[in-house]
C-alpha cells in the first residue's frame, strides 16, 4: 500500500470476533506504509485491555466512550465516573479522544428495549462535560437525531470533535460545521442508496474532512457483506477523491493533517 492512509475510527478489538486475525492484518498494513488508526470503544472497562493488545503498533491511538445502550443509560453516573478513571490511568499520550458516544434514535421494531430519552441526553451531556474537563476531543455518534445532537453540542462550545460515520445530508453537515465539528465518512459512502451522504462529502471543507472504516462494520463496496478492516478504507478514499474532484494522494495527505489537528498527534505519528 503506497499511500499513507489514515483510519480515524476502527473497532480493532472486534476484528477477531469476526474471524479476522487483527495482528496479522495490522502488521501487514503498517509494513506497507499505512498511517494512523484510531481504535474506538463503545463501553467502559476495556481500555487497558485494548492498550495492552494494540499499543505495540506506534501508529495506533485510542478513544473510549459510552454508547447509549439502555443498560448504560440506566447506570450512566457510575459508568461515566469509571470511564474517567480509566482514561486518567492510561499511559500518557495513548488516549486521544473521548468516544464514541451520542444519540441513536434508530428504531429496530417490535421487541426493542425502550430507551429513556432524557437519560440518553444526559449520558451524552455528561461525556461532553468530561471531555471538556480532560481537554479531549470527542467522537460523536448521531443516528436519526441531527437536530437534537447539534443542540446538545452547541451547549459545549469549548469541546471540539467529529461527527463520525456521517449519515445526513448537506444541510445537516453545514449545521455541524458551523459548530466547529469535523465530518467523517465511512464505508456507507459507497452504498447505492447513499446519494445524500455523497452530497455531504462533496461539500465539506478540506480541513474538516475525515475518513474511516468503522470496522468491522459497514464494509465498503466492493467488499460489502464481509467484515470490514482498516485496509478497506482505501475504497472510501477513492470514492471521496472522485466526489471532491481531487487526487487520492492529495486527499490522503489532507486527512493525515486533519487527524493530527483534531486529535493533537505529533506529525511523525500520522
Residue pairs with C-beta under 8 A, 6 or more apart in sequence:
1 29
1 32
1 33
1 34
1 231
1 234
2 32
2 33
3 33
3 234
3 237
3 248
3 249
3 252
4 33
4 34
4 35
4 252
4 253
4 256
4 270
5 34
5 35
5 230
5 233
5 234
5 237
5 252
5 255
6 35
6 36
6 37
6 210
6 211
6 233
6 252
6 255
6 256
6 259
6 270
7 34
7 36
7 37
7 38
7 211
7 212
7 213
7 215
7 230
7 233
8 36
8 38
8 162
8 164
8 184
8 210
8 211
8 212
8 255
8 259
8 263
9 38
9 40
9 100
9 139
9 164
9 165
9 184
9 186
9 212
9 213
9 214
10 37
10 38
10 39
10 40
10 212
10 213
10 214
10 215
10 229
10 230
11 39
11 40
11 41
11 42
11 214
11 215
11 216
11 217
12 22
12 26
12 37
12 39
12 50
12 53
12 54
12 60
12 215
12 230
13 22
13 39
13 41
13 46
13 49
13 50
13 53
13 54
14 215
14 216
15 21
15 22
15 25
15 215
15 216
15 227
15 229
16 22
17 216
18 216
18 227
19 227
20 216
20 227
20 229
22 53
22 54
25 229
25 230
25 231
26 37
26 54
26 57
26 60
26 230
28 231
29 230
29 231
30 57
30 59
34 59
34 230
34 231
35 59
35 252
35 256
35 259
35 270
36 59
36 60
36 61
36 256
36 259
36 265
36 269
36 270
37 57
37 59
37 60
37 61
37 230
38 60
38 61
38 62
38 63
38 96
38 97
38 139
38 212
38 259
38 263
39 50
39 54
39 60
39 61
39 62
39 63
40 62
40 63
40 64
40 65
40 97
40 99
40 100
40 139
41 47
41 50
41 62
41 63
41 64
41 65
41 100
42 65
42 66
42 67
42 100
43 66
43 67
43 72
44 64
44 66
44 79
44 82
44 83
44 86
45 82
45 86
46 64
47 62
47 64
47 86
47 87
47 90
47 95
48 86
48 89
48 90
50 62
51 62
51 90
51 91
51 94
54 60
54 62
55 62
55 91
55 94
58 269
59 269
59 270
61 94
61 95
61 96
61 263
61 265
61 269
62 90
62 94
62 95
62 96
63 95
63 96
63 97
63 98
63 99
63 100
63 139
64 83
64 86
64 87
64 95
64 98
64 99
65 83
65 98
65 99
65 100
65 101
65 127
65 138
65 139
66 72
66 76
66 79
66 80
66 83
66 101
66 123
66 127
67 100
67 101
67 104
67 141
68 101
68 102
68 103
68 104
68 115
68 120
68 123
68 124
68 141
70 113
70 114
70 115
70 116
72 79
72 123
73 115
73 116
73 119
73 120
73 123
74 116
74 119
76 119
76 122
76 123
76 126
77 126
80 123
80 126
80 127
80 130
83 98
83 127
83 130
84 130
84 133
84 134
87 95
87 98
87 134
87 136
88 134
95 136
96 136
96 137
96 263
96 264
96 265
97 136
97 137
97 138
97 139
97 161
97 263
98 127
98 130
98 131
98 134
98 136
98 137
98 138
98 139
99 127
99 138
99 139
99 140
99 141
99 161
99 164
100 139
100 140
100 141
100 164
101 123
101 124
101 127
101 138
101 139
101 140
101 141
102 124
102 140
102 141
102 142
102 145
102 149
103 120
103 121
103 124
103 141
103 142
103 143
103 145
103 148
103 149
103 152
104 141
104 142
104 143
104 144
104 145
105 143
105 144
105 145
106 143
106 144
121 148
121 152
124 152
125 152
125 155
125 156
127 138
128 138
128 152
128 153
128 155
128 156
128 159
129 156
131 137
131 138
131 156
131 159
131 161
132 156
132 158
132 159
137 159
137 160
137 161
137 162
137 262
137 263
137 264
138 159
138 160
138 161
138 162
139 161
139 162
139 164
140 149
140 153
140 161
140 162
140 163
140 164
140 181
141 164
141 165
142 149
142 163
142 167
142 168
143 167
146 168
146 172
146 175
149 163
150 172
150 175
150 176
150 179
153 159
153 161
153 176
153 179
153 181
154 179
157 179
157 180
160 180
160 181
160 262
161 181
161 182
161 262
162 181
162 182
162 183
162 184
162 210
162 262
163 176
163 181
163 182
163 183
163 184
164 184
164 186
164 210
164 212
164 214
165 184
165 185
165 186
165 188
165 212
165 214
165 218
166 173
166 183
166 184
166 185
166 186
166 197
166 200
166 201
167 188
167 197
168 196
168 197
168 200
169 196
169 197
169 199
169 200
170 196
170 199
170 200
170 203
172 200
173 183
173 200
173 203
173 204
174 203
176 183
177 183
177 204
177 205
177 208
181 208
182 208
182 209
182 210
182 258
182 262
183 200
183 204
183 208
183 209
183 210
184 209
184 210
184 211
184 212
185 197
185 200
185 201
185 209
185 210
185 211
185 212
185 236
185 240
186 211
186 212
186 213
186 214
186 218
186 220
186 236
187 213
187 214
187 217
187 218
187 219
187 220
187 221
187 223
187 224
187 228
187 232
187 235
187 236
188 194
188 197
188 218
188 220
189 197
189 198
189 201
189 220
189 236
189 239
189 240
190 220
190 221
190 224
190 235
190 236
190 239
191 221
191 224
192 221
198 239
198 243
201 209
201 240
201 243
201 244
202 243
202 244
206 244
206 254
207 254
207 257
207 258
207 261
208 258
209 240
209 254
209 255
209 258
210 255
210 258
210 259
210 262
211 233
211 236
211 237
211 240
211 255
212 233
212 236
213 219
213 220
213 228
213 229
213 230
213 232
213 233
213 236
214 228
215 227
215 228
215 229
215 230
215 232
216 227
216 228
216 229
217 228
218 228
219 225
219 226
219 227
219 228
219 232
220 228
220 232
220 235
220 236
220 239
221 235
222 235
223 232
223 235
237 248
237 251
237 252
237 255
238 248
240 251
241 247
241 248
241 250
241 251
244 251
256 270
257 270
259 265
259 270
260 266
260 267
260 269
260 270
